[in-house]
């Protein structure tokens, strides 16, 4: 199931990058550290916002627009609805 979840999160990243041209990336939690897996965009111009987190993965975006952050959270939730770890 983790491969399926990663594929879903990568498709989210691709879609959000195409729509908003923002820095967005996926990381895997390894103990107390996180490790970059996949991402799009140029960046580190503004502080990152965590838009998704579960026991294994985290998605960050760089956006100061509340509507973009909200849409990202809602979109991830809808994609992962019913998904089990």
Helices and strands as residue ranges (DSSP letters): H 2-20, E 24-30, E 33-40, E 49-53, E 57-61, H 66-80
